[in-house]
Amino acid sequence: MNTSSLVSIEDYTKDEILEVLKLASAFEENPNQRLLEGKVVASLFFEPSTRTRLSFETAINRLGGRIVGFSDASSSSVTKGETLKDTIKMVDNYCDLIVMRHPVEGAARYASEVAAHPVINAGDGANQHPSQTMLDLYSIYKTQGTLENLTICMVGDLKYGRTVHSLLQAMSHFHPTFHFVAPESLQMPTAYKLKLRELNISYYEHTELDEVIDQADILYMTRVQRERFADPLEYEKVKNVYILKNAMLANAKENMRILHPLPRVNEIDVDVDENPKAYYFEQARNGVFARQAIITKALGLK
């Protein structure tokens, strides 16, 4: 296993998180650096992606690297029955770094154990999405001026939402207060709540969105993910349970910012887009700089 891999946000210490945020800031000031000249990065997306794949590829291009791989598993030998192990072992021969998204939880960890080169987890099922977490942390730091002692409200699919799981773990270094807003069927898994109790971090659970908005420094909205539901009827019951509208922000804190890992469906009304508290499109832009930092750290270039 390559110890430079980023499979879980817990692979980074608090100091490493802060180091990557500092690197991201430097890349935002100067994104075009030829640090990957002569390097090849494999981009393996077994699951659909827009922002994650394109921002990784933009990051690689701006660093002067080359990209191989696929954006659809149907165009790979997986369709012929090739195992994940064989795919990773084969691709590992051709590249210096592997960026991988996969629908199965634990697939990225397995890939990191098989590959000789570093693996960056671009999302594994409902488990982890650490590069998204780093761009979220960078967005929070840029908008709040600190990561310490913030009130973070997470809304929507907290059961299957890998972005909220990773963000919760990362923010736990910085003395937050959490508010979890979800229907009964999509509440934050018990394992994460037990971890917060061990760390003596306060959290509160709600089923109504209105009662938490005015307390939030960061309002982190999520999409209810149809692809995680085996039963379509269960998805239909909860898909529109929370819809953020501009009028609901009237008494929000001045510093409050709305984040969303995107894509959105109905959970943020388009009338919110022009509100200065809406930060989700800038958040997506921050993904390029955060991923440049992650890549260069993994390869020991910074």
Secondary structure per residue as TSV (DSSP state, phi and psi in degrees):
chain	resnum	aa	ss	phi	psi
A	1	M	-	360.0	136.0
A	2	N	-	-84.8	121.8
A	3	T	T	-74.9	-5.2
A	4	S	T	-88.9	-0.7
A	5	S	-	-65.7	154.1
A	6	L	B	-121.8	96.9
A	7	V	S	-104.1	-41.6
A	8	S	S	-126.5	151.3
A	9	I	G	-62.3	-21.4
A	10	E	G	-72.7	-7.5
A	11	D	G	-71.6	-16.2
A	12	Y	S	-101.2	134.4
A	13	T	-	-76.6	172.4
A	14	K	H	-59.0	-43.0
A	15	D	H	-63.9	-37.8
A	16	E	H	-68.9	-37.1
A	17	I	H	-57.9	-48.2
A	18	L	H	-65.6	-34.7
A	19	E	H	-62.7	-44.8
A	20	V	H	-67.1	-37.2
A	21	L	H	-64.1	-38.1
A	22	K	H	-65.3	-41.1
A	23	L	H	-62.9	-42.6
A	24	A	H	-59.9	-41.0
A	25	S	H	-62.5	-40.4
A	26	A	H	-66.3	-38.5
A	27	F	H	-69.5	-32.0
A	28	E	H	-63.5	-37.9
A	29	E	H	-70.3	-32.5
A	30	N	-	-146.7	81.3
A	31	P	-	-76.1	-21.2
A	32	N	-	-97.5	93.1
A	33	Q	-	-131.8	134.5
A	34	R	-	-86.9	46.6
A	35	L	T	-74.5	-21.4
A	36	L	T	-101.6	17.4
A	37	E	T	-54.7	124.9
A	38	G	T	83.1	0.2
A	39	K	-	-100.1	147.8
A	40	V	E	-119.8	129.1
A	41	V	E	-113.2	129.4
A	42	A	E	-90.4	125.8
A	43	S	E	-110.1	102.6
A	44	L	E	-112.2	102.7
A	45	F	E	-113.1	98.2
A	46	F	S	-80.2	-5.3
A	47	E	S	-136.1	149.0
A	48	P	-	-60.9	148.9
A	49	S	-	-160.3	144.7
A	50	T	S	-114.3	-68.6
A	51	R	H	-63.5	-47.4
A	52	T	H	-63.3	-49.3
A	53	R	H	-64.6	-47.9
A	54	L	H	-68.3	-34.7
A	55	S	H	-73.2	-36.1
A	56	F	H	-62.2	-45.0
A	57	E	H	-67.5	-36.0
A	58	T	H	-63.9	-43.9
A	59	A	H	-58.4	-44.9
A	60	I	H	-65.4	-44.8
A	61	N	H	-62.3	-42.6
A	62	R	H	-67.5	-21.6
A	63	L	T	-93.5	2.5
A	64	G	T	83.9	15.1
A	65	G	-	-91.5	173.5
A	66	R	E	-112.1	151.8
A	67	I	E	-121.3	133.0
A	68	V	E	-125.9	163.5
A	69	G	E	136.1	-154.3
A	70	F	E	-150.0	152.8
A	71	S	S	-106.7	3.0
A	72	D	-	-152.1	118.9
A	73	A	G	-59.6	-21.8
A	74	S	G	-67.9	-15.1
A	75	S	G	-96.5	8.7
A	76	S	S	-113.1	175.1
A	77	S	G	-74.0	-1.2
A	78	V	G	-56.4	-36.1
A	79	T	G	-66.3	-17.8
A	80	K	G	-93.1	-0.6
A	81	G	T	101.1	8.7
A	82	E	-	-65.0	136.9
A	83	T	-	-77.2	161.1
A	84	L	H	-60.8	-40.8
A	85	K	H	-57.3	-48.2
A	86	D	H	-66.5	-38.3
A	87	T	H	-60.8	-47.0
A	88	I	H	-66.1	-45.0
A	89	K	H	-59.8	-40.0
A	90	M	H	-68.1	-51.3
A	91	V	H	-63.4	-33.7
A	92	D	H	-58.5	-26.1
A	93	N	T	-70.1	-19.9
A	94	Y	T	-106.6	-4.8
A	95	C	-	-141.2	174.1
A	96	D	S	-105.8	-14.9
A	97	L	E	-158.6	143.1
A	98	I	E	-117.6	126.6
A	99	V	E	-108.1	123.5
A	100	M	E	-136.3	132.6
A	101	R	E	-114.2	137.3
A	102	H	E	-148.4	143.9
A	103	P	S	-74.4	-12.8
A	104	V	S	-96.5	127.2
A	105	E	T	-61.1	133.7
A	106	G	T	90.5	-7.4
A	107	A	H	-63.1	-39.2
A	108	A	H	-67.0	-40.1
A	109	R	H	-62.4	-43.4
A	110	Y	H	-61.2	-44.7
A	111	A	H	-60.4	-39.1
A	112	S	H	-67.8	-26.0
A	113	E	H	-80.6	-23.3
A	114	V	H	-89.4	-35.6
A	115	A	-	-84.2	148.8
A	116	A	S	-84.5	-27.7
A	117	H	S	-94.4	162.3
A	118	P	-	-62.8	147.3
A	119	V	E	-119.0	131.3
A	120	I	E	-109.0	124.2
A	121	N	E	-78.5	114.5
A	122	A	E	-97.8	22.5
A	123	G	E	119.6	121.8
A	124	D	E	-126.9	99.1
A	125	G	T	56.4	-135.6
A	126	A	T	-93.6	16.5
A	127	N	T	-88.6	-78.5
A	128	Q	B	-136.9	155.3
A	129	H	-	-150.0	70.3
A	130	P	H	-67.4	-30.8
A	131	S	H	-70.8	-33.2
A	132	Q	H	-62.4	-39.6
A	133	T	H	-61.8	-40.2
A	134	M	H	-67.3	-37.5
A	135	L	H	-72.3	-31.3
A	136	D	H	-64.7	-45.1
A	137	L	H	-62.5	-40.2
A	138	Y	H	-64.0	-40.0
A	139	S	H	-65.5	-41.3
A	140	I	H	-64.4	-44.9
A	141	Y	H	-63.4	-42.2
A	142	K	H	-64.1	-37.2
A	143	T	H	-87.4	-25.9
A	144	Q	H	-107.0	-16.8
A	145	G	S	77.8	1.3
A	146	T	-	-163.5	162.6
A	147	L	S	-108.6	-6.0
A	148	E	T	-85.2	138.9
A	149	N	T	58.5	39.2
A	150	L	-	-96.5	155.4
A	151	T	E	-100.5	115.6
A	152	I	E	-111.5	119.9
A	153	C	E	-106.5	120.8
A	154	M	E	-107.8	130.2
A	155	V	E	-129.5	133.7
A	156	G	S	112.0	-121.6
A	157	D	-	-87.9	89.4
A	158	L	T	-93.3	-10.3
A	159	K	T	-80.5	-50.8
A	160	Y	T	-100.2	-6.1
A	161	G	-	-76.5	99.8
A	162	R	H	-65.2	-27.3
A	163	T	H	-66.8	-40.1
A	164	V	H	-72.7	-33.1
A	165	H	H	-62.8	-47.0
A	166	S	H	-67.0	-41.0
A	167	L	H	-65.2	-40.2
A	168	L	H	-57.3	-46.5
A	169	Q	H	-64.5	-41.1
A	170	A	H	-69.1	-44.9
A	171	M	H	-67.2	-18.2
A	172	S	G	-62.1	-16.8
A	173	H	G	-74.7	-13.6
A	174	F	G	-122.3	25.2
A	175	H	-	57.2	51.8
A	176	P	-	-83.6	170.4
A	177	T	E	-117.2	129.2
A	178	F	E	-105.9	142.3
A	179	H	E	-122.5	124.1
A	180	F	E	-107.2	120.0
A	181	V	E	-116.0	112.4
A	182	A	-	-159.5	153.0
A	183	P	-	-68.4	163.2
A	184	E	G	-52.3	-38.7
A	185	S	G	-78.0	-9.6
A	186	L	G	-126.6	27.1
A	187	Q	-	-71.9	159.2
A	188	M	-	-55.1	130.1
A	189	P	-	-57.3	147.3
A	190	T	H	-57.9	-36.3
A	191	A	H	-58.3	-39.3
A	192	Y	H	-71.9	-36.4
A	193	K	H	-68.6	-37.2
A	194	L	H	-62.7	-38.6
A	195	K	H	-63.6	-41.0
A	196	L	H	-63.8	-39.4
A	197	R	H	-63.0	-41.5
A	198	E	H	-59.7	-36.1
A	199	L	T	-88.2	-0.1
A	200	N	T	60.4	40.7
A	201	I	-	-102.9	130.2
A	202	S	-	-75.4	138.4
A	203	Y	E	-145.0	151.9
A	204	Y	E	-134.2	142.4
A	205	E	E	-110.7	139.5
A	206	H	E	-138.5	159.5
A	207	T	S	-115.0	-8.7
A	208	E	-	-112.2	132.6
A	209	L	S	-74.4	-39.4
A	210	D	T	-55.5	-33.2
A	211	E	T	-78.6	-5.2
A	212	V	T	-117.1	-17.5
A	213	I	G	-56.1	-43.0
A	214	D	G	-71.9	-12.4
A	215	Q	G	-92.3	-14.8
A	216	A	-	-81.7	138.8
A	217	D	S	-86.9	-39.5
A	218	I	E	-126.8	124.5
A	219	L	E	-105.5	107.7
A	220	Y	E	-103.2	100.7
A	221	M	E	-87.2	147.1
A	222	T	-	-134.0	155.5
A	223	R	-	-83.5	138.4
A	224	V	-	-75.2	118.6
A	225	Q	-	-90.0	105.2
A	226	R	G	-56.0	-35.8
A	227	E	G	-68.9	-13.2
A	228	R	G	-91.4	-4.8
A	229	F	-	-99.9	124.7
A	230	A	S	-74.6	-30.9
A	231	D	S	-107.4	111.8
A	232	P	H	-58.2	-30.1
A	233	L	H	-67.1	-35.8
A	234	E	H	-66.0	-38.4
A	235	Y	H	-63.2	-44.1
A	236	E	H	-60.4	-32.1
A	237	K	H	-66.6	-30.9
A	238	V	H	-118.7	-1.9
A	239	K	T	-63.6	-31.1
A	240	N	T	-117.7	30.1
A	241	V	S	-69.4	-30.1
A	242	Y	-	-127.8	122.3
A	243	I	-	-129.5	115.1
A	244	L	B	-82.4	124.6
A	245	K	-	-116.7	154.8
A	246	N	G	-57.4	-39.3
A	247	A	G	-61.1	-25.7
A	248	M	G	-73.1	-10.4
A	249	L	G	-97.7	6.2
A	250	A	T	-57.4	-36.2
A	251	N	T	-110.4	17.0
A	252	A	S	-69.0	155.9
A	253	K	-	-58.3	149.6
A	254	E	T	-60.4	-37.6
A	255	N	T	-84.9	-6.4
A	256	M	-	-61.7	138.4
A	257	R	E	-130.4	145.0
A	258	I	E	-100.1	122.0
A	259	L	E	-111.8	155.4
A	260	H	-	-158.7	130.6
A	261	P	-	-70.4	-14.4
A	262	L	S	60.8	152.4
A	263	P	-	-76.4	151.1
A	264	R	-	-93.6	158.2
A	265	V	S	-116.9	-83.8
A	266	N	S	-119.7	-0.6
A	267	E	S	-76.7	-15.7
A	268	I	B	-127.3	117.0
A	269	D	-	-65.7	146.3
A	270	V	G	-63.0	-18.1
A	271	D	G	-70.7	-11.3
A	272	V	G	-80.3	-22.9
A	273	D	T	-56.6	-34.5
A	274	E	T	-86.6	-5.6
A	275	N	S	-72.2	133.8
A	276	P	T	-62.0	-14.6
A	277	K	T	-79.7	-14.7
A	278	A	B	-75.0	122.8
A	279	Y	-	-128.5	6.1
A	280	Y	H	-68.9	-29.8
A	281	F	H	-75.8	-39.4
A	282	E	H	-63.5	-37.9
A	283	Q	H	-56.5	-45.1
A	284	A	H	-63.0	-39.3
A	285	R	H	-62.0	-38.2
A	286	N	H	-61.5	-19.3
A	287	G	H	-60.2	-33.7
A	288	V	H	-63.0	-47.1
A	289	F	H	-70.4	-40.7
A	290	A	H	-63.4	-40.0
A	291	R	H	-75.0	-30.9
A	292	Q	H	-59.7	-42.5
A	293	A	H	-64.7	-43.6
A	294	I	H	-63.3	-44.8
A	295	I	H	-62.9	-47.5
A	296	T	H	-68.5	-32.1
A	297	K	H	-67.2	-44.2
A	298	A	H	-60.3	-35.7
A	299	L	T	-92.5	2.6
A	300	G	T	68.6	28.9
A	301	L	-	-94.3	-9.8
A	302	K	-	-132.9	360.0
